[in-house]
């Protein structure tokens, strides 16, 4: 899969990166967009958001009343979070006194700003993400890639309010309560896939890493649109590799390569995603003009891996419809 994905990604880079326009038919100099501030969350998880450590926020989230942006995002887009202190490992949770980051990375900044744009035509929704970076993963001989990923959903209320936090848990790989590799590989589900790691899952699909919800609940959630589409671009050694996947009771990558590209130039990464509006793939989101989708974004920058990434609060993109970003139809 990886070989084919690299080949497709390189081809897409040639197609996408047309001077002045980018994706064929999309003039990014005129496309609607917004600045999205991402922050370093440390080990803040869905369990933290619902706990007494989150104080008043935990009570509101348990009842699904207020979303993250209501309390933490100002009218000008500024974040009310101690992101730099979290990254430095110097701030602790209120009740448990556990550090938000037990393994701080020296010099890690708490915030990252990305410019996000969107457009669509009769076949695709296009999303472009650009951010300032040292390009550590892009450098020749880099040991770890950089990456940008989007979780996308249009039907699940919890995702609309809390974004990718509904898929982040204390028992995921590298998180504080992660089970041992031996425990995971001994589990019938993970062992059957020859895996020893626990990945993202939606809280309504599993109550814990080894406890799936009843089949009836899972089927109902799938019919209601609870599966979260996932697209990602890995940026490594001067090449962009696209991945297509989903999150529900697990995070899984499909065998097919995603439709996306990326490049590093003049101190910036730029990644462009193509999301087919109508698809026969059961794991992809069906889209139409007038739809509004919610997006949670993650950026692994400066060679950071696993959980040590930046994340955004959810934002919305409308296909010709009012949203945080109202995508206009490309002509």
Order of alpha helices (4+ residues) and beta strands (2+ residues): alpha-beta-alpha-alpha-alpha-alpha-beta-beta-beta-alpha-alpha-alpha-beta-beta-alpha-beta-beta-beta-beta-beta-beta-beta-beta-beta
